[in-house]
Amino acid sequence: MDWAPFTPQTIKRSWPGLRVGFYLLPPFDGLEATQPDSIEVIFSGHRNAAVEFGKRLCEIAVAPGTALVRGAEPINWLRVGEYSDSIVMYPDISLLQKLAGEAHAGPIELEPIVLDHDPVMLGVAHIMRRACTADLHISDMEASCLAHLLIRRLLARQYGIDVQDAHLPATRMDSRALDAIGEYIEENLRGRIALEDLAAIARLSPFHFARCFKATTGLAPYQYVIARRIDLARRLLMTSTMTVAEIGWAIGFENISHFRRQFAAHFGIVPSQLRHAMAL
């Protein structure tokens, strides 16, 4: 991927049942229209942005890693004061109706909601961003599984509908435990995060926790932690004057060569290339 200085980047991918778009946009002041029935995970965060929802104009602050769910009525960006790094996912809404029907719920639709550091949204978003920026291959079957994870999570968060999977009877995590684990990871990205500590939060054995976490988010625990740390590194590269080595050490990488390889695996470029592209 070519990260040219101050040049907007848009990369789109699609599979049966799921479309995604990756967007790296410079600061802007003007309408940035969006499509309905989508999930936008904003990796960069916005300190002071303006959005249009219906006929209302709102000033908002968005933390890095926030998921913005749009329903039938789009939420449009009007102003963003810094670089925006986001992935927008469009799951097939017919799947929403199908799974809701299996739970004997009436016709439903997506409702606008903001989710902070939701591990399912972030897990799937990290996978999809790698598919866009680092040419990670995702098969149609894998994409379908990820779409199911998104829809099941939305049904649980918005409507309290827990759709059971007959093929995976006891592998998905409790929603409250998952939220607690997500917050713990975010609070400790610069410190030590051990599998045993995460499993203790969920009150599961390390083996069973790792199995449940991957079945719920699409990523193994270590993959999720690395993805969140690499995303923090990207923000530090774009917003601080810390050196590449200082950033790698700050997020727990003792071997800076390993940090560079992990960064390239997620973004298709090494940290110094991103630093140059951001003209820092």
N, C-alpha and C positions, 0 to 999 in steps of 0.2 A: 504494500500500500504506500502511495506517495503522499506524505504529509507536507505539502508545500506551505511556506509561511503565509498565514492569513488567507488561505484559500479554503472556501467551504468544501466539505467532503460529504457526499451522499452515496451510500452503497446499499443496494436492495437485493434481497434473496427471497425465494419463495419455494414452498413445498406444498403438497396437497394438504389443505386444512390449516396452513400457517404461513403468513407473510411477515417479513421483518424489514425494517429500514434502519441503517446506522447513519447518524447525522453528527458531524463536527462543524459547528457554525460559529462564526465570529460574532461579537456583540452586534446587536441590531436594534433599530427603533422603527417599527412598522409591522404590519400584519404578517404573521407567519401562520398560514391556515393549516389546520390539522383535520384528520378524518375521524369519524365517529367509531365507536366500538373498538377501541384500541387501548393498549397498555404502553405507556411511555415510561421507561426507567431512565432517570436523569442522573448519570454518573457524576457529572461535574458539580451540580448544585447551583443555585442562583441566590445571591444575597438580596437583590432587589429587582424583581421582575414584575411585569404587568401582564395580566391575562384578560381575555374576554370570554364570558360564559353567559350565553343567552344575550341579554341586553345589559348585563352588568359588567362593569370594569373593576378589577380587583388588583391591588398591590400585594404581592406575596413574596415570601422567602422560602426557598426550597433547599432542604439539606441534601448533601451528596448521597446518592443511593435511594432517593425517593421514587416510588412508583405512582404515576398519575393515571388512573383508570378513567377513560372517557366512555360515556354511554351514547345514546342515540344523538344527543346534541353535542357537537364538538366544543372543545375548550381551546381557544386560539391564543397563541403568544402575541403580545403587542410590543413588548420591550424586554430585552435581556442585556444586562450590562457587562457580561463576561462571556468567554468562550463557552459554548454549550456542547456537551458530549453526551449523546443519548441514543438509546435503541428504542424503536417503536415496534410493537408486536401486534399483529392482527390475527388472532385465532378465529377459526370458523365459528360464527355465532350459532350455526345450526347444532354444533356440538354442545353448546350451552343448553339449548332446548332439549337435546337428546338425554343428557345426563340428568337434567332437572326432572325430565319425565320418568327416568328410571327410579328417581327418589320420590315419585308420586307428587311432585310439585306442579303447580299450574304454570302457564306461560309466563316467563320472566325475561328480563332484559338487563343488560349491564347498567349499573348506576354509577355516577361519578363518585370516586372515592380516592383519597390520598393515603398511601401505605408507606410508612417509614421503615426502611431496612427490612423489608419482608424477605425472608430467605428464599422462598419459592420464586418470587418475581426476580430477585437478584440472581439466583442460581441459573434460571433459564436465560436471563438477559446476558449474563457473562458468556454462556455458551454461544448465544446468537451473535454477540459482538465479535467473538473469535471467528465465527463463520464468515463474518463480513470483513474483518480487518486482517485476519491471519490465515484465511483460506482453510479453516477447519472443516473437514468433510462431515456433513450430517446427512444420513440417509433419510428416505421418506418415513421409514418406520420410527427412527429416532425422533424426527420432527413431530410425528403424530403423538408419540409418548410425551414430549415436552408440551404440546398443545393441551393434552389431557391434564398435565400437572397444573398448568395455568388456570384452566376452566374449573377444575376441582377446587383450587385454592380460592378463586373468586366466589364460587358458590358457598364455600364455607365462611368466608369473611363477610360477604354481603347479605347472605340469606340464612346462614346457619345450617346449610344443607351439607351433610357429610355423606358423599357418595362413596359407597364401599366398592372395592375392586375385588371381584371374586377370584381373580388370578393372583392377587397379592393380599391375602386375608389379614395379615398382621404386620405389615411392613411400613405403613405410613405413620408419621409422628403426630402426637397430640399438638394441636394448634398453639396452646399456651406455652408448652415446653419449647416448641419451635421458635416462637417469638422471643422467649427468654434467651435461648441460645444465640439467636441473631444479634440481640443487643449485647450479649457478653462478648461476642466476636468483635463487634464494632468498637467496643470500649477497650479492647486489648490488642488492637492491630499492631501496636508498637511494642508489645510485650510478649510474654510466653503464653501460648495457647496449646494445651495438651488434650489429646483425645479423651483421656480419663476425666478431665475437668468438664468437658462438654457432655460426656456420658452421664456424669453425676447430676448435672442439671436436669437431664431428661429422666433420671432414675432408671437407667438401663445399663446393661453390661456394655463395655466398649465395642465388642463385636456386634451386638444387636443394635446398638446406637448407630454405628457406621452404616449398617445395612438399611436401617430405617431412614436415616438422613438422606442417603443417596436416592432412595425410592421416592422421597418427598420433594427434593429440590433438584434432582438431576445431576448433582455433583457429590462426590465423596467428601467427607469433612475436610481432609487436607487440601483437596482441590478448591473447595469453597474459600477456605482461609487464604490460600495463595492468591486466588482471584481478587479477594477483597484487599489484600495487602498490595498487590500490583496496582490496583485501582487507586489506592492511597498514594503510591509512588508516582503515578501519572499526575495526580493533582498537585503534588509537591513539585514535580518538574515544571508544571505550568504556572505555579503561583509563588514559588520561593526561589531563593538564590543558593540553596543547598547544592553541593556537588552531587554527582551521580553516586559516588561511593558513600557519602553521608546519608543520602536517602536510602540506599540499600541497607546500610547498617541500622538506620532508624526503624526500619520495618522488619528487622529480624534476620536479614541475610548476612551471614558472616563471610560467605564467598561471593564477591562482587561479580565474578564471571557467571556464577549460577544465577544471580539476580538478573544480569543482562539477558541470559538465555530464557529465563521465565518471562521477562518483559517482552521479548521478541515473540515468544510463543503466543502471547495474548494480543499483541498489537501488530505484529509483522515488521516491526522496526526495533532498534535498540534505543535505550534511553537518551543517548546523546543526539540521535536524529530527531526525537520529539522536542528536546530542548532547543535545538536549532530551528525547528519548524515554528516554535512559539516565539522565536526571536528574543529569547532571554539570555 
